Amino acid sequence: MRLMSQTNPNISVVVPLYDEAESLPELIAWIVRIMDEEQLSYEIILVDDGSKDDSWKVIERLILENQYIRAIKFRCNYGKSAALHCGFQAVKGDVVITMDADMQDSPDEIPSLYKMITDDNYDLVSGWKMKRYDPLSKTIPTKLFNATARMASGICLHDFNCGLKAYKKEVVKSIEVFGEMHRYIPIIAKHAGFLNIGEKVVEHRARKYGVTKFGLNRFINGFLDLLTISFISRFAKKPMHLFGSIGTVLFLIGALSVGWLGISKALHLAYGTPAPLITDTPYFYIALTSMVLGTLLFVTGFLAELVSRSAPNRNDYKIEKEISSEVLHRDTACKAAPAG
């Protein structure tokens, strides 16, 4: 039997997991202890990403012991982004905390992250594991990855991929995490209009149970995902602005180059001086290639624009507030009315 969580808790803790049966009891006990000490109402949402071990049996036992735990189980392994997306859809708390299940994130950080959202009015706070217990094969690529993400996004975070983050509820309800975009949630949030993004130095603990589920290929995938999210966030609704601009510039460069070669040939003929064949110079082929590429890019932008215009969500805009004179007059009257 599954018991229901609180209706409107202060905090929703979302924990995506994959084969973490050993760490779950200790992690949940730690989270519960912190919540009780701080007298915070809470719910814990565990998202089992198709675990092959006994993680789900452990989760079922934990749910019987604690009425504020809910769980979601995937039939197969879809990835961390899918787990977070489903967890975000299920949350009820005013503040959402995400953390990994491998015990490398400390639940002791939860109260201070919560206060940064509620007291300092941050939309999103990302953890920064300044001191890491990882080998150089992970720390050096991570630094390069974070530096690239900072330059591409303009968000001054040191650790984009830290699993320990805090959000206002409206942030997680307004964004969509897909593919492997969990690394770039701050960038997704920024382009959704949530600009007050902060950072907090958090403890990074050495792994106590199990082994890491990520390989070095995540850095290659991460770079490709950064290009994807940068393109989608800027040009998803206006692809012609990108492809059309680049294509037009390339076509003009090629056309001007061919024109210059033609004028040069005509001047040689006019003055009776020997002139090489236009097709003998490599500049002709470079100019021709530039024109062809420019045309292809322009056509690509045009086709992408047609696809974008026919998309069902082409006019899906995030509206924060909507008011009218009637609402303003009513609110003004309520404020002016004497208390009692």
HELIX and SHEET records of a PDB file:
HELIX    1   1 LEU A   24  GLU A   38  1                                  15    
HELIX    2   2 SER A   55  GLU A   65  1                                  11    
HELIX    3   3 LYS A   80  ALA A   90  1                                  11    
HELIX    4   4 PRO A  107  GLU A  109  5                                   3    
HELIX    5   5 ILE A  110  THR A  118  1                                   9    
HELIX    6   6 LEU A  136  SER A  153  1                                  18    
HELIX    7   7 LYS A  169  SER A  174  1                                   6    
HELIX    8   8 MET A  181  TYR A  184  5                                   4    
HELIX    9   9 ILE A  185  HIS A  191  1                                   7    
HELIX   10  10 ASN A  217  PHE A  235  1                                  19    
HELIX   11  11 PRO A  239  TYR A  271  1                                  33    
HELIX   12  12 ILE A  278  ASP A  280  5                                   3    
HELIX   13  13 PRO A  282  SER A  310  1                                  29    
HELIX   14  14 SER A  325  ALA A  336  1                                  12    
SHEET    1   A 7 ILE A  69  LYS A  73  0                                        
SHEET    2   A 7 TYR A  42  ASP A  48  1                                        
SHEET    3   A 7 ILE A  11  LEU A  17  1                                        
SHEET    4   A 7 VAL A  95  THR A  98  1                                        
SHEET    5   A 7 LYS A 165  LYS A 168 -1                                        
SHEET    6   A 7 LEU A 124  TRP A 128 -1                                        
SHEET    7   A 7 ILE A 197  VAL A 201  1                                        
END                                                                             
